[in-house]
């Protein structure tokens, strides 16, 4: 394994000496408290996969309850213990399940697992840097995340159960321990865990932005960056601006819970007795929460925009269509994400005029989103498409993004939202557009960059089986939910059998649950493929996908420092695929124009 | 500093600003966002009524002067380091540290004054108006303590002759952060004065 020692002092460093300095690291320095961005990326990936299975498992449990509300689940007793009372799932534990499913999936898997993995792994490799700006801060980011994970995981096992007020933790429900079991110790742990999580995200985000701005290799201008890097960069900016606001909100909530303040509490009666708290505003929390909460959904989806753009261009063997439009639309989405938060609050009694302002701003997001979808399809158009497993997930991502995005236009209308608010229509919308789509983007990234991460290939056939089962399951789960939602079926309800209007949907709910279990089961194929391929997979070549970006110019197993010799210089954009006149159908970014005279365009002749 | 990967400096730097300094600015932005959230929450909440009006402790003005002075001494320390005037540097760093401490003590006594006037952080008689005041000063105070810790580290470094015109990064970072903390307090003070 080639390794470049990057810890030595600058003053004694000469480029040609790099091979000579082999700094022996022990096991802990190399794999546990590593400052190598590639190792940290893998740590985030493993943690993300672990959390993905936990979050998925929780959803299967509550889908059992929703699919068969009359059944008894005594067989779950060995796992859930006293949460199963006489074979019935405890109703407050049901709320805890949906809360933890949301929290885990949104924050621990699709924020930390996704950005943490791919920003860490790809930013230094694709911009041509030896490591992140601060390896130490990067390591700290993972270990703070790890600590936050442990606290959140612990809260699953305490007697009163984990937080149960929904992943949005609206007060007063979340602020009053006497309200439900889940607002007791579980909520306290939730808040501590999330505060640590935010610190971890800020440490990571500061690093990503600094690295992209400061450490690009020679020739790598901002307009020669792969779209992945643009996506990670904008994601990190969104996080940097929105997570501190959540920290503020969480802090005020902690004070309300534990220090007797009344920021969010006023005029509350519990069991006929008035609480002393006066002067607070519960709506204020929603404003603060959604000021983070809305950018957060773009923090989840933006990295996958980049990953999918890269994979689609590579596997269509075509330049990405509208490179600058892709950057512009991501910028547009990023900016708009900060001025649309109140569309989550249309039914809180807000001023209808204000509602129409937020509606207008929300609907504008459809424009840059449509630009992106158009460009992906235009990139595929007449491409020489190679259906790798990663490519399948990328194409399916576009499909999910369209089907989920269209319902966003419906929900963004403040008048339609009165009917659809807090129904399964909303569940279907955001699971397709940011849940499933982001998962598909993540799978796409894992299948595509696995060879660079582990030096081996994942099994393509198992990849296809995983893909088709997941793809089918996702649509089978979420398409019917639109119908439930339009019928007014409310989300977060433990049991709907008491409502005459919703009894007719029993079969549909069972169907959704069966599809959900199928989808969850399919993930074990992925897990097997992932673990098996790390050890026994076919050995990868240096550039298995014939891709243009810099990470493929490193050795198959890059050491700390990434390039054994000098860092390559960049001469061209990353999308020179199938360029007319070129010898091969790809020209990596580090190939100068002087070596490709047969394919140079007129304006590139000057650069020879 | 050894926190920075060696990769920096090998090739010419793309924007001409040290990565750690850039990171510090980003951290400052995130702190600004936190206080933007607090102060906008303050305004929104105040506009809804049921707001307890009370007099701000007078000592806040003295504290504001103290922290402004500490910014001046911090800048003088920075300039002294640039001119290799090490005795001046140490004196000014110590002075900054003492002024910072004095500011914190002053903030503490402001809290005491508020408690004497029955403006409590929490409890049955508390109103968000008072609680917000404690949160704003408290979170600012927390950041000021982090600033003091970093300042102490710079003082230790300066006693070991590790801060001079060729090694300015530490004190530059410290100066930026300290000015920011001072500026943040002045903003908070004016904000509280106006929205009262």
Interface residues (C-beta under 8 A of the other chain):
Chain A: X5 X6 X7 X8 X10 X13 X15 X35 X124 X129 X130 X131 X132 X133 X134 X135 X136 X137 X202 X205 X206 X207 X209 X210 X211 X213 X214 X215 X216 X217 X218 X240 X241 X242 X243 X244 X245 X247 X248 X249 X251 X252 X255 X259 X260 X261 X262 X263 X266 X276 X278 X279 X280 X281 X284 X287 X288 X291 X561 X567
Chain B: X2 X3 X4 X5 X6 X7 X8 X9 X10 X11 X12 X13 X14 X15 X17 X19 X20 X22 X23 X26 X27 X29 X30 X31 X33 X34 X36 X37 X38 X41 X44 X45 X48 X50 X51 X52 X121 X122 X123 X124 X126 X127 X128 X129 X131 X132 X135 X139
